[in-house]
Amino acid sequence: MVIKVFLASSSGSTAIKKKQQDVVGFLEALKVDYTPLDIACNEDNRMWMRQNVPEDKKPANGIPLPPQIFNEESYCGDYDTFFDAKEDNLVYTFLGLPPPPGSKEAEQADKDNIVENGTHAEENLDDTIVPVEDRNGDSNKEVKQATDENEEGEGDEEEQEGAAKEETAESVGDEAPTVKEEEEAAVEETDEEGQAEEEEEQEEEELRQLESAPCGQGLKSGGGRGRRRRVGRNTGGRGGVVEAKRC
């Protein structure tokens, strides 16, 4: 890109000369390459300048005065707009050139980018964070659902095992007294049977003694309840006094 500065080398206006010196001196201080084009000695340069200055930028008489600044074929501005850009540290923007690193204009551009793109971009980034399950789509949701179902199934199995253990413990607790009662009943029944056998043996012994005893002799059993029975064919009594044998 070539910066073109249209000048009038033989101008009799002191103001125009001063403005031209300000523009050229500032461009040289910034080390901006430019091409000076004299409109006083070259009619083609003067005609080209007048034709390419936009109509809304021309003065009331329609004849633009130097200095006029172009970037190739693009119109940048006249002295007044150049001066405003210099005061605002926007000369490179005015010329359509990228500001060099370390310049005030470059630092200002970085700050503007941080304000416009940095802060808002971070806020948008925070607002647009997508959960992992949403980024992975329906497949991740299915995996999560399957995992939840497996965990629920394991929980149900553990509850069933715990309930089964409790039922087993209760059933064992209920059976234990039943077995004990059966054993006690069996012992009582055994005692009763033994007692009945002893009584039968005692009665048989008393009958044998009575049959072998002489006539008129009485025999007293081992019982002591005061009940007396006469012995016929069979005494059948328990613990009473046996009367004398009939002859």
C-alpha positions in Angstrom: 0.0 0.0 0.0 1.3 3.4 -1.0 0.4 6.5 0.8 0.0 9.4 -1.6 0.2 13.0 -0.4 -0.8 15.7 -2.9 1.1 18.9 -2.4 1.6 22.3 -4.0 5.3 23.1 -4.0 4.8 26.7 -5.3 1.8 27.7 -3.3 1.7 31.3 -2.3 -0.5 30.5 0.8 1.4 30.4 4.0 -1.4 28.4 5.7 -1.3 25.7 3.0 2.5 25.5 3.2 2.3 25.1 7.0 -0.3 22.4 6.7 1.7 20.5 4.1 4.8 20.7 6.4 2.8 19.3 9.4 1.5 16.3 7.4 4.9 15.4 5.8 6.8 16.0 9.1 4.5 13.8 11.1 4.6 11.0 8.5 8.4 11.1 8.5 8.5 11.0 12.3 6.3 7.9 12.3 8.6 6.5 9.6 5.6 6.0 7.3 6.5 5.6 3.7 4.7 8.0 1.4 4.9 9.4 -2.1 4.6 13.2 -2.5 2.7 14.3 -5.6 3.1 17.9 -6.7 -0.1 19.4 -8.3 1.6 22.7 -9.1 4.0 21.3 -11.6 2.0 18.3 -12.8 -1.5 18.8 -14.3 -2.2 15.1 -14.3 -1.7 14.9 -10.5 -4.0 17.9 -10.0 -6.8 16.5 -12.2 -6.5 13.1 -10.6 -6.7 14.6 -7.1 -9.8 16.7 -7.9 -11.6 13.7 -9.5 -11.0 11.3 -6.7 -11.8 13.5 -3.7 -15.4 12.5 -2.7 -18.0 15.2 -3.5 -19.1 15.4 0.2 -15.5 16.2 1.2 -15.0 19.0 -1.3 -15.3 22.6 -0.1 -18.2 24.8 -1.2 -16.4 26.0 -4.3 -15.8 22.4 -5.4 -12.0 22.7 -5.6 -10.1 20.7 -3.0 -6.9 22.3 -1.7 -3.7 20.5 -0.7 -2.7 18.6 1.3 -5.0 15.7 0.3 -4.0 12.2 1.4 -4.8 8.8 -0.3 -4.0 5.2 0.3 -3.6 3.9 -3.2 -6.9 4.8 -4.7 -8.8 5.1 -1.4 -9.3 8.6 0.0 -8.1 9.1 3.5 -8.8 12.8 4.1 -7.5 16.4 4.1 -5.4 18.3 6.7 -8.3 18.8 9.2 -9.2 15.1 9.4 -5.5 14.2 9.6 -5.1 16.6 12.5 -8.1 15.1 14.4 -6.7 11.6 13.9 -3.3 12.8 15.2 -4.9 14.2 18.3 -6.8 10.9 18.9 -3.7 8.7 18.3 -5.4 7.2 15.3 -3.1 8.2 12.5 -2.6 4.6 11.3 -6.3 4.0 11.3 -6.7 7.2 9.3 -4.1 6.0 6.8 -5.6 2.5 6.6 -2.4 0.9 8.0 -2.0 -1.6 10.9 -0.4 0.1 13.9 3.1 -1.2 14.7 3.6 -3.2 18.0 4.4 -0.9 21.0 2.7 2.2 19.6 0.1 4.0 21.5 -2.4 3.2 18.8 -1.6 -0.5 19.1 -2.0 -0.5 22.9 -5.3 1.3 22.5 -6.5 -1.2 20.0 -5.6 -4.1 22.4 -7.6 -2.5 25.1 -10.5 -2.0 22.8 -10.3 -5.7 21.8 -10.2 -6.8 25.4 -13.3 -4.7 26.3 -15.2 -5.7 23.2 -14.1 -9.3 22.7 -12.3 -10.4 25.9 -14.7 -9.6 28.8 -17.9 -10.3 26.8 -16.4 -13.5 25.4 -15.6 -14.8 28.9 -19.1 -14.0 30.0 -20.5 -15.7 27.0 -18.2 -18.7 27.6 -19.5 -19.0 31.2 -23.1 -18.8 30.0 -22.6 -21.3 27.2 -20.9 -24.1 29.2 -22.7 -27.3 28.2 -22.9 -30.2 30.7 -21.1 -33.4 29.6 -24.3 -35.4 29.3 -25.7 -32.7 27.0 -22.6 -32.6 24.8 -22.5 -36.3 24.4 -26.1 -36.5 23.4 -28.7 -39.2 24.0 -26.0 -42.0 24.2 -24.6 -40.6 27.4 -28.1 -40.3 28.8 -28.8 -43.9 28.0 -25.5 -45.0 29.8 -26.4 -42.9 32.8 -29.9 -44.3 32.9 -28.6 -47.9 32.7 -26.1 -47.2 35.5 -29.0 -45.8 37.7 -31.1 -48.9 37.0 -28.2 -51.2 37.9 -27.7 -49.3 41.2 -31.4 -49.6 41.9 -31.3 -53.3 41.1 -28.4 -53.9 43.4 -30.1 -51.9 46.2 -33.3 -54.1 45.7 -31.2 -57.3 45.9 -29.5 -56.1 49.1 -32.9 -55.3 50.6 -34.3 -58.7 49.6 -31.2 -60.5 51.1 -31.6 -58.5 54.3 -35.3 -59.4 54.5 -34.6 -63.1 53.9 -32.0 -63.1 56.7 -34.5 -61.5 59.1 -37.2 -64.0 58.1 -34.7 -66.9 58.6 -33.7 -65.6 62.0 -37.4 -65.2 63.0 -38.2 -68.7 61.8 -35.3 -70.1 63.8 -36.5 -68.2 66.8 -40.0 -69.5 66.4 -38.9 -73.1 65.9 -36.6 -73.2 68.9 -39.3 -72.9 71.6 -41.4 -75.5 69.7 -38.6 -78.1 69.7 -38.0 -77.4 73.4 -41.7 -77.8 74.2 -41.7 -81.1 72.3 -38.7 -82.3 74.2 -40.3 -81.4 77.5 -43.6 -83.1 76.5 -41.6 -86.2 75.5 -39.8 -86.2 78.9 -43.1 -85.8 80.7 -44.7 -88.6 78.7 -41.7 -90.8 79.4 -42.0 -90.1 83.1 -45.7 -90.9 83.1 -45.1 -94.2 81.2 -42.3 -95.1 83.7 -44.6 -94.3 86.6 -47.4 -96.4 85.2 -45.1 -99.3 84.6 -43.8 -99.0 88.2 -47.4 -99.0 89.5 -48.3 -102.0 87.4 -45.3 -103.9 88.6 -46.2 -103.0 92.2 -49.7 -104.2 91.8 -48.5 -107.5 90.2 -46.1 -107.9 93.1 -48.9 -107.3 95.6 -51.1 -109.9 93.9 -48.4 -112.4 93.9 -47.8 -111.9 97.6 -51.5 -112.1 98.4 -51.9 -115.3 96.5 -49.0 -116.9 98.2 -50.0 -115.7 101.7 -52.0 -118.1 104.1 -55.8 -117.8 104.5 -56.9 -115.0 106.8 -53.6 -113.2 106.6 -53.8 -109.7 105.3 -51.2 -107.8 103.2 -50.7 -104.1 103.2 -49.5 -102.4 100.1 -46.9 -99.7 100.0 -49.4 -96.9 99.4 -50.7 -94.7 102.2 -53.8 -92.9 101.0 -56.3 -94.8 103.3 -58.4 -96.3 100.5 -59.4 -100.0 101.2 -60.6 -102.5 98.6 -61.5 -106.1 98.7 -59.5 -108.3 96.5 -61.4 -110.5 94.1 -59.9 -111.8 91.0 -57.9 -108.7 90.7 -57.3 -105.9 93.3 -56.9 -103.1 90.7 -56.3 -100.7 93.5 -53.4 -98.3 94.0 -51.8 -97.6 97.4 -54.8 -99.0 99.6 -54.9 -101.7 102.3 -55.5 -105.2 101.0 -57.8 -107.3 103.2 -57.3 -110.9 104.1 -57.3 -113.5 101.4 -60.5 -115.6 101.1 -60.0 -119.4 101.3 
